[in-house]
């Protein structure tokens, strides 16, 4: 049984930043499974109502930068728990040295475990059910996952088994880009992570099958593939050719440990301010004593 978790830091790439799980209160800001897990931990027997949380993950990050930039910050913060889910962007590169990647990952785990920090890991998605380009990396992800399981066992880490979470491969769990999870997908991963921390094992799953997807006409499939390549694949390839990352100019969305209850209260304040603004806008149209809304007046001249 874990000691109560009073502080949690998420590090990594777009997966832990929460891409495609849009935050309705802020433009270009995302919630994601890690934010959701932090909130769940405030009501969990392994967490704390006063849990503090930080999220240093930045989209597009390769493992080198995560280990070199984010891990030292974690060791300085020394939270009770860190989630380290990284390496997926590296696996997408054909020349990636998977063994060297795993060795770097393990060195980061050792450093955090020696600092007395509990480590929550995630293995890689099964890309068998993705587009042909992403499907091609499946052997590399499989080897990387084997390394990750060994690392978790050697150092007493908690593993969220995404490869084996077959319900995660239903179509509605994925965003339109087919690389990032949808809001439903992020919520499912948060539940899986919480179950792993609370019980020491993943949620029950049976077999290797995935939820059936509806059959579609070839013309529809070709149209969708063309749109996907134009809207998502081409920009990604362009950034690779230019040596750029989608997160190059970005800072972490939550760089300091902050009480989750304070974050929730800030969100409520935003809601109240928005509601007050909407009420004022409605009142600006004016009401007569009879309760009827006046027509807005146009400018003269």
MIKOLNU-7419 format. One record per residue (C-alpha): x, y, z; residue in three letters. Coordinates in steps of 0.02 Angstrom, whole numbers, plus 50000, padded with zeros to 5 digits. Each point is the difference from the previous one (the first is absolute). Layout:
BEGIN
XYZala/...
//
This chain:
BEGIN
500005000050000unk/500655017149952unk/500315013550126unk/498735013949975unk/500445010249846unk/500015018550045unk/500935006549847unk/500054994349819unk/500985006249848unk/499684994449821unk/501435000749874unk/500134994849819unk/499325005249832unk/498305003649921unk/499244984550077unk/500235006750177unk/499695018149948unk/498294993549949unk/499925004849817unk/498274999249920unk/499114999950169unk/499585018449985unk/499775010750155unk/498405010049969unk/500655014250109unk/501605003849906unk/500485000649817unk/501394987949947unk/500054992550175unk/499604981950032unk/499474989650148unk/500494982049967unk/500154984350103unk/501315007050121unk/498925014950049unk/498534988250021unk/501054987950105unk/500535014250114unk/498185004450031unk/499554981750030unk/501414998550126unk/499215013450109unk/498584987750033unk/501004983850001unk/500604990450154unk/501775000549927unk/499915018849971unk/499595015350103unk/498675013749997unk/501465012450009unk/500954992249855unk/501175011949908unk/500344997549815unk/501155006049862unk/500084995549816unk/501645002949908unk/499574990049844unk/500195008849831unk/499394993649833unk/501284993549877unk/501354996850129unk/501244985949967unk/500654989650144unk/501695009150007unk/499205016750040unk/498754992450121unk/501414991850098unk/501185014949989unk/498735013950033unk/498524992950095unk/500764986450110unk/501175012050094unk/498505011150038unk/499084985050071unk/501474995350111unk/500075017950063unk/498135000150037unk/500094982550076unk/498154995649986unk/499294984050070unk/499564994149825unk/500595003549823unk/499274993249839unk/501324997249866unk/499234995349833unk/501235003449860unk/500884992949849unk/498534999149881unk/500635014249891unk/501704991549991unk/499214983549945unk/499225008949852unk/501745003349930unk/500644985649891unk/501795001550061unk/499575000050185unk/501154989250107unk/498704991750110unk/501274991950116unk/500885016650030unk/498315008350024unk/499534987550135unk/501685002250086unk/499745018850010unk/498244997450067unk/500664988250134unk/501335012450056unk/498635012950026unk/498964987550100unk/501504995650109unk/500335018450038unk/498205003250053unk/499864983950100unk/501615004250092unk/499205016650045unk/498594990350083unk/498695003749866unk/498684987349946unk/500014997949811unk/498474996749893unk/500424994149823unk/498954997049844unk/500454987949863unk/499725004249817unk/498394998749902unk/499714985249886unk/500085008349828unk/499264985049910unk/498355009449988unk/500705016549935unk/500385006249825unk/501294990349898unk/501385012750034unk/499774999150190unk/499714981249992unk/501764997949931unk/500785004750168unk/499134985650090unk/501564989050012unk/501015014250076unk/498635004050125unk/499874981550046unk/501874998950038unk/499965016350096unk/498534993750102unk/500954984250047unk/501405011050066unk/498765010950096unk/499214985050087unk/501724994250054unk/500465017350063unk/498385001250099unk/500314983150080unk/501835003550041unk/499645016550087unk/498304997350078unk/499045011849884unk/498145000149963unk/499554995749820unk/498455005849907unk/499754986949866unk/499395009849850unk/500484986349876unk/498864987750089unk/498565012150029unk/498994993949853unk/498495011150030unk/501165014749966unk/500034995249816unk/498185004049966unk/499855013649869unk/499225012750120unk/501534999250113unk/501085008649869unk/500095017549931unk/499875003849815unk/501905000049980unk/500044981350051unk/501545003150106unk/499275008350155unk/498584994550111unk/498295008150005unk/499205006250161unk/499254982750027unk/501694991949973unk/500875011450124unk/498654996450130unk/500214981349976unk/501895001350023unk/499745010250159unk/498874986450069unk/501284986849953unk/501405009850085unk/498975002250158unk/499584981450006unk/501854995949979unk/500475011150147unk/498584994150111unk/500124981449971unk/501734997349927unk/499284993249839unk/499095006049846unk/498134999249973unk/499404982849944unk/500114996649813unk/499674984349899unk/500894993949845unk/500825010049862unk/498485004849898unk/499425017849981unk/498255007549986unk/499294997449827unk/500055014949884unk/498645003149870unk/500404995149822unk/500105014249875unk/499955001849812unk/501705000649915unk/499625017349932unk/499685006450176unk/501604992150065unk/501045007749860unk/499225017150031unk/500394999050186unk/501794994249968unk/500285014449880unk/499335012650125unk/501044992650141unk/501595000849895unk/499665018049952unk/499505006550172unk/501124989950116unk/501344990049911unk/500665013849886unk/500275012750141unk/500864986750106unk/501174995249859unk/500355018349965unk/500535003050180unk/501134984849995unk/500855006249842unk/500265017250078unk/500644992550162unk/498575008150095unk/498824994050136unk/498225005450035unk/500545004250177unk/501585010049963unk/499305016750057unk/498934993250142unk/500245000150188unk/499244987150119unk/498185003250036unk/500234998250188unk/501825002050049unk/499805001050189unk/499164988750126unk/498285007250031unk/498604993450107unk/498694991849892unk/498615007750105unk/500735017249956unk/500004995549815unk/498184994650015unk/499555016350086unk/500875010049863unk/498974990749871unk/498425004250096unk/500515018250005unk/500224999749812unk/498274992549983unk/499245013050115unk/500845014249907unk/499434993049834unk/498224998050064unk/500025017750068unk/500635006349832unk/498634990849910unk/498715007250119unk/500685017649972unk/499964997549812unk/498214994450013unk/499575014950109unk/500815011949878unk/498584996849881unk/498905007750135unk/498324994850068unk/498405010050015unk/499005000050160unk/498854987549917unk/501454988049987unk/500155001249812unk/501725001649922unk/500285016549909unk/500694999849825unk/501805006349994unk/500145017749934unk/501015003749845unk/501165015149987unk/499255015749926unk/500655009249849unk/
//
